[in-house]
Each structure stands twice: as structure tokens, then as C-alpha cells.
Amino acid sequence: MPLNATAARLSSRTRAVTVQLPIMVESEYDQCDAVGLAGLIAKGELRPTEPIEAAISRIESRNPRLNAVVAKCFDAARGLIAKGLPGGPLAGVPYLVKDLNTWLAGVPATNGSQAFAETTPESDGILVSRLKAAGLVILGKTNTPEFGLNICTAPKLFGPTVNPFDATLSAGGSSGGSACAVASGMLPAAHATDSGGSIRIPASNCGLFGLKPSRGLVPLGHDRAEGLAGFSVAHAVTHSVRDSAMLLDVTHGPIPGAIYSAPDTQGGFLQSLEGDLPQFKVGLCTGGFAGETIDTRCEKAAIDAGRLCESVGCVVEEVISPVDGVALREAFDVLFSANIASVVGSVLSRRLGQNPKTLFEPLTIACAEAGQRRTAVEYVGAIERIQQAADVLGRFFLEYDVLLTPTLAKPPLKLNEVSMDCDNWCVYLEGMLDEIPFTPLFNATGAPAASVPLSKTEDGLPIGIQIGAALGQEKTLRRLARAFEVERPWHSRI
């Protein structure tokens, strides 16, 4: 079906308007992205202490109402600057890391769970070491749901993170704390992780750019080669595309013991943003991969993004779902529940006699119980379904350069609309997956995908669109996103 035909079909329904998202502009700090701040510091136009103190001031003043930051190491950051500006291309830029499977020496690694509230690493993980080597000054950790198991960020351990656009709404999850901190202007970029959409979901809800990189490109924060059967990856949420590219430049690369790595990159990610945009072939899909209902505003946002693709020289064709979404949902269920059963079982084996309800939230216990009932044959079958999806998606990308979809099924949800205060894993999972029909595909297959903040609702709530590409094709996504950013700037931090 031609793109214009779909637009006509939706013309009498609720509009999704594409406009600039609001952001405070009070000083150089508020106007600059991370790359820009680093440049001003390097040229001596900002004292090294200024960005750090600006970030600390904003965290202290804004966090009480937003609850994005759950651990602070301000004194350590000030001490680092007092010893002399660190080296690296992002020297002196403030940063936060997500409190999920990320080791930051001397700071609790809770994973949003009471079970790990007293767990404090003695040394940095490899990812944190790479961030520090790039010159980033880490100020603390951001909020996350228990084990990242929610698309809203509201752990019992720390309480909910609210959406900076509307405090009655969720910032998304599981990287909701990081997205809220960046969107509210605390700092220009923050670390995030993604096991089913956890970078892209809060990026969409908070009006940010959020890339989930290819499997194996960036190490996880706890020095593991993979997480959740390969679903988990790490990167960042940012305002600008170039910040995301720079952060990839300074963090990518395999770690010892990695069982696979992403394809080799030719040249830097930041450098790849230069030059003319190739004529990409884009497949536009607005229907849920498993037949999920998509809010008209999200559907229209994706169609509008298709038009924008055409305006920058791409060829756009409407496509139906390239994969079996029902099979993906079934595999997601098996792999996640079995992995959580392993985590919960490991904790309880070291705390014999302790009531699980004092350590874990109801949904985590229900998920673990479901996982304990899975058989090895079911697990192998889930892996096979994932491989089939990867095969189909790989063939799709032989014909198309990009798959364009809405990021989510709806605009930002109400706080606790998806709550972990639930003891039925099947009911919870069905409801959660209905909200994220497009994002888990790229975790399952390992291919990269990004949420781009191109639209908003009539009452000012952000709506993201997702662009995905073949394994190792981050540069394709960045070049297209950069073209979007030039045509329709969504922030002033460039």
C-alpha cells in the first residue's frame, strides 16, 4: 500500500504533531550536548569544575520531585576534578550510570532489588573503566525496576521515577532513571541498558535519542559476556545523535571471555555522521508484530517519519511484519522466566531459610516460579524460535536497509499502569508485551535499533519512532537519525 494511502486512511483520526521538544536554556551547560561541553572545557571556555557543579546543582534541585538518581558520589567527582582534568575526548563531562548489573567501585549495585541492597563492588567494571578513560566524571547511579523487569521504573526499594513532561506518567523502563535525568536537564547523556526495549522505551517516553547497539558491541557493566540469553546490551540515552556516536566510540569492543562480538567497524562512529546520506531503502511497518493494537498517534508518528525519510532521499515502502510475533512472545516468556529463576534461586541458595517475599517483589517471585516449571526442551525450543526470527530478519535486510516502526504501542503510560505488584507472571507479561510490540525483536536477534524523538501528542507528550537495521549496521541508523535531527531538531544541545 502506498504511504499516502495509509496517511489518508488515518487523516480523520487523532493527529500526532511533530514539533521541537521544550528544554531549558539557561547557560552554556544547558545549551550543549556532551561533545559540546567537552569542547568548551578543552578550549578553556569553561572551567573543569563548572559542568560538574552545574550537574550536581540540577540533580539536587530536580531529583526530589523526579526520583531519577538513587546513588550519589559527588565528593569523589569533585576530588577527581581537584586532582586535574582527566584525559579523553569527553574530559570533564558529567555522567550517570544505571543501577543494573553495573559495577562502580564503592557504590551499591542493587539492581533495583532489596536482595542486593548491600552489594557494593570494590572495583569498576570494564565498561565503567572505559567511560572514565574517556574523561567522563561519574556522579552516581540512576533508578531501575527490580532486575529491569518492568517498562515502568518503580522499584519498591527506591520508589517511582516520574516523567519530566508530566509527573502523573511513567518515564518508562527499565532505564527510566537515566532517561528522566537527561530529559530534565540534569546532564546531557547517561548510561542505559536494554533487554527488551529498555533504552528505547524511556527514550520514546522522555523525548530522547536512544540506540540499542548490536549484540557484543558494548560490554555489560558487570563484566559478563552476555545477559539474559544474549538479549541484554548496554549503551546510553542522549539528546544528540553525535553524543550517542561518541559514546560508542569510547566504549565499544569485546572483553576477555566474550563468546561473540559485533562485526568490525570501519572508522569511528562519530566520523560516520559526516557526508551525504545514502539513498536507503526503508520498510515501514505500523502493525504490531503479533497483531497488537497500536494507538493511532503512534501509528501516525511512524507514517510521518516515513514521509521525512522520503524528504531526505530515502525510498519508503509499506511492509507487513517480517517475523512471527507470536512465536517471539512465547520465546521471550521462556527465556526471561528461566533466567530470572536462575537469579532468584542463586540468591536463595545463599540465604537459606529467608522468606523470598522479604527479598523480591511479587512479580519477580512469580516470574521465577514460572521459570522453574520450564523444561530444557522448552528452553531449546525458545532458542530455536529466536534463531528463526534472526534468519527471517536477516533476509529482510538483504532487501531493505532500515525497518521503521513506532517505538511503542502507546504514548507514555500512567505511573504503575504496568506494576510489579502482581503475582501472576502470565497476566503481567501479556499486558507488558502488548505495550512493546516492536522493541524485543532486536534484542532477540541481536540487531541494532534506535528510538528517535520525532513526534509528540497534542498535549505535549513525546512519541518516538523506531528504526532498526541489520547486525552491525549502527552507522546506517546514526546517519539516518542525524538526517532527521538536521531536518527537525528536537533539542538545542547540538
NORHU-V870219 format. One record per helix or strand of 2 or more residues. SS is the DSSP state (H for helix, E for strand). FROM is the first residue (numbers start at 1). TO is the last residue. If there is no record, write none. Layout:
SS & FROM & TO
SS & FROM & TO
This chain:
H & 3 & 10
H & 28 & 31
H & 34 & 42
H & 48 & 66
E & 69 & 72
H & 74 & 82
E & 94 & 98
H & 114 & 116
H & 126 & 133
E & 137 & 142
H & 146 & 148
E & 154 & 155
E & 159 & 160
E & 162 & 163
E & 166 & 170
H & 176 & 183
E & 189 & 194
H & 200 & 206
E & 209 & 212
H & 228 & 230
E & 233 & 238
H & 241 & 251
H & 271 & 273
E & 281 & 284
H & 296 & 311
E & 315 & 318
H & 325 & 350
H & 356 & 358
H & 362 & 372
H & 376 & 399
E & 402 & 406
H & 425 & 435
H & 440 & 445
E & 449 & 456
E & 462 & 468
H & 474 & 487
